[in-house]
Amino acid sequence: MEVLVIGNNTVDIVFSTREALVTDGKVQADGLRFFGGGQGANVAAMLGALGVTTRYFGVFGGGDFGRLARGSLVEAGVRVEGSLTVADCPQHTAAIVVDTTHGTRSLVMHKDARLRMDGVPVEAAPMDACGLVYLDGHEPAFSLALAKHARARGLPVLADAEVADEARPLLPHLTSLVAPGKVLRELTGERELASAARALLAGGLRVVVGTLGAEGCEGWTSDGEHHRVSAEACEVVDTTGAGDAFHAGYIAAVLAGQGFGEALRFATKVAAVKCGVPGPRAGADRLALLGTALGASGGASSSLL
C-alpha cells in the first residue's frame, strides 16, 4: 500500500542558541544548519525512513533550496514523480531559532503564492497505487477536492489540523483526524477533549486523536476504544517536527497491523526520537531501526485509518 502525502515542503534554516529571542534584542547562534522540512514533507520523509511505501505530491521552488527540499525526500525513499517545480520561484523557506536550553523554538516563514496548489487539478494527483491519503492541513482548497476524490474511490483519508477554521470544511470527508487537543476543542466548541472527540466521531470519523505535547496523547475510535498514552521520556533538543513524527509513527504502526493503543505508543516513541535531534525530522538510521523492530503483525485495520 502506498501512502500519498499532500502538504507543505520547505527548507528550514535552523539557528541553535542558548537563549530565547527577545524583542529588539540580539542573540548569538551557536550553530546554523539547513534541512528539508515542511509538515507534509516531514511526514512523508519519516514514513519513508520507517519503511512505508510513500509518495509526496506538491510544488517545489527553484534553485538550490528547491533541489534540497526535493532531494531530502528522495533520500528518504519517498517517490516525488509528478510533483511540480516553479523554477523561477524561491523555495518555501522557514527560519527557525531553537533555544537549546529549554527545547523551545521561534519561527518565521515565507511562501510565494506561485507555490500554492489552488490551480492544480485533482486529477493530477498520482493515485494509481494509493491506499491512504494523508493531508497536513495546508493547501485547503486542493486538499478538500482531493479528500472528496479519495473518498469517492473508497480510500481512507487521515489529516492533521493546525487551524480549526481551515480544517472544518474537510471534516465530512475524513476518516481519521490526529491533531493538537487545542484544535479539536476549537473545531467542536467543547471544553473537554473527550467531549470534542465524541462530537467528531458522531460526525462520521473513525478515529480521533488529540496530541498533547509533553503530556502524550489521547485517542478514541468509533468502535469504542479509548487510550491515554504518556509521552516517551527523552532529552529534548528540538521539538520542531514532533507532531509530524507522531503522525508518521501512527500510520506506520497501523499499516504494520498494530492495534490502536500499540499504534499510539509507537507514535509517541517516534515523536520522542525526533525531539532528541536537531531539525524537523528524526534521523533516518534510527527510524529504520524502529521500522524494522515494528515488523508486521497482519494487515492494517481499516477502522484505524
N, C-alpha and C positions, 0 to 999 in steps of 0.2 A: 504493500500500500504506500502510495506517495502522498505526502502532506504538502499542500500548496499554501504558501505563506504570502500574504499581501500586507504591505505596510512600509514604514519608514526605513530608508537606508541612509546612513550619514557617515561622515568621517568625524571622529571625536578627537579633539585636540585637548589632551589632559595635562593640566598643571598639578603637580603634587606639592602641597605646602604643609606646614606645621601649625597653621592658624587659619581662621576663617576670614573671608573678605569682610571689610568694613567700609561704610560709605565714605567716599573721598579719601580713602587710605590706600596704601601701597603694601603689597605682600611679595616677598621674595620666594620664588618657587624653588623647590629642591630638585625637581625633575620635570621633564617635558617629554611626552610620548604621543604618538599618533596611532589611532585604532580605527578599524572598520566598526561602525556602530549603527544605531537606529533600532527602535523597538522590534519591528518585524524582522529585520535582518539579523538582529541578535538571536531571536528565537530560532530562525532558520539555521544559523551557523551552529548553535548549540545542539539543535536536533541532529544536524549532520554529524557533529562530533560524537553524539551519543549512539550513532549507528542507524538513525532513522532515515529512510529514503525521502529526500526533501527537495522541493523546487521553490525558488523565490521568483516572484513576478513583480516588477516595479520599474521605476525610472531612475537612471543614474545620470549624474552630471558628467562633464568632460574633464580633461586634464589629469594630472597626477592623482588628485583626490578621487576623481571618479573611478580611475583604474584601481586605486587602493580599496574603495568600497566594494567594487565588483570582485576583485581578486581575493579579498578576505573571505568571501562566501565560497568561491571556487575552491580555495584551500581547505575549507571545512567539509568539502564533498557535496556542496549544495549545487544543484543544477540551476542555471540562470538563463538558459536559452529562451529567447522570446522576450526577455526584458528589453526595455528601450533605453537609448542613450541620447541625451541632448548635448552634442559635442561642444557647442559654443556657450554652454551654461555652467556656472560654477556649481560644484557638488554641494548638496545639502550638508552643512557643517555645524558642529556644536563645539563650543569652548567650555570645558568643564574644569572647575577648580576644586580639588579634593583636599579637604583638611584631614591629613593622615592621623592627627592626634585623636580626633573624635569620630573619624569614619564618615563625615558628612560631606556634602558637595553643594556647589553653586553652578548654575548652568545658563548659558545664553546660546541661542542658535539662530541660523538663518536658512530659509528655504525659498529659492527663487520660484515664482509662480509657474514657470515653464516646466518644473519638475512634478507638478501635480497631475493626478490621473483622471481629472474630471472629464476630459475628452476622449479617453481611451475606451473603445467598445468592449463590452464584457466578453464578447466572443473571442477577443484576442488572448484571453487568459488560457494558458496551456492546461487543460483539464482532462486529457485523454486517460491518464493513469491516476488521476486524483481519487483519493479515498477519504480525505478530510481537508476542509478549508479552514485556515487559521487567519484571523483578522486582528490587527493590533490596535484598532480603534481610530486610526488615522485614515485619510482618504475616504471620508464618509460617503460621498456620492458613489464612487466606484465600488466601495465595499458593500453598500446597500444593494446595488444592482447585482453584484456577484453573489451575495448571500441568497437573494431571490433565485438566481440562476442555479446555484448549487442545490438548494432545497428542492427545486423543481426536478432535479436529477436524482433526488433521494440521498444526497450527500450530507453528512453532519457538518455543522459549522460552529466552531469554537472561537470565541472572541475575548479580547481584553477590552478595557474601557478606562480612559483617564478623565474624560469629560462627559458627564452624565447627559447633557443636552444633545451631544453629538451621537451618543450611543443609543439613546432611546428609540429612534426610528428602526434600528437594527433588531431590537428585541424580538419582534414576531417572527423573525427569520433565522434565529439562532437555535442551536440545540444545547449549547453549553456557554456559560459565562463565568470567567475566572478573572476577578478584578479586585482592586482595593476595597476593603469593607466600607470605607467612607463613600465610595462611588455607588455601591449597592444601596446604601441608605438614601443617597440623593436621588437615585433612579426611582425609588418607590415612595419616598416621603416618610418611611418608617424610621423610628429612632433606634429600635433594636435590630441587630443584624439578623437574628433568627426570623423575625417578622418580615424583614426585607427579602430574605431568601424564600420564605413561604409564598410571598406575593409573586416573586419572579417565577417560581415553579408552577404556581397556579396559572400563570400566563402562558405556559407551554414549554418552558425549559426543562431539560432532563437533569442538568447538573448546574449548581450554583456554588461557587467557592469564593469566599472573601479572604483575601490576603491581608495579614495584619502586621507586616514588618517584623520587628524583633519578637512579637508575640506569637508568630507562626501563622496558622490559617485555620479556617473553619469551613466545612463543606457539607452540602445537602444534596440528595438526589430525589428524583420524582418517585423512586421506589421505596423511599422512607429511610434511607441510610443517612446517618449524621456522624461526622467525626470532627473532633477538635485536636489539632496536631501542634505541638510546641515547635518553635524554631530550633534548628540544629545548632548546637554550640559551635562557635568558630571565632577566630580572631578577625575582626572587621578591619579590612584595609580600604575597601572602596565598595559602596553599595550600588554604584551605577550598574544597571542591568540585572539586579537581583530578581525583580519581578519577571523579567523575560526568561531568566534561568528557571524560575519556578514553573512557568508555562511549558517550557521545553521538557522539563523533568516529568511533569504530569502527563503530557502527551506520550512521551517515550514509554512511561510505565504502563499506561493503559494499552498502548499498542503491543506491549510485551505480554499482555494478559493479566496484569496485576489487578487486584481488587481496588475498591475506592480508597479505603484507608491506607493501603500499601502505596498507592499512587501518590497520595498526598504526602506521605512520609518521604518517598523518594524525591518528590518535587522540592521539599524543604532541604533535603540533603544537597541537591544540585544548586539551590539558591545559596546555601552556606559556602559551597566551594567557590561560587562566583564572588561572594563578599570577601574571600580571603586573598584575592589577587587584584591588582590594578587594572583599570579598563572596564569596558562594558560586557565582556564575555569571559566565562571561565576557560581555563587552559584546555586545549584540545586533548592533550595527553591524559589529564585527569578525567575528563569527561568520557574518553574512550574506555578507560578502566571501569568507570561506573556503568557505562553501557554494556560492557562485557559481563560484569557482575549481575546486571539486571536480568540478562538471559531472556528466555521466552517461556512462559508457563501456559501457553494456549493462545487462542485468538483474542483479539480485542473485543471488549464488551461494548456493543453499540449504545447501551444505556449510559455509558460514562463519557461519551463524546457528543 
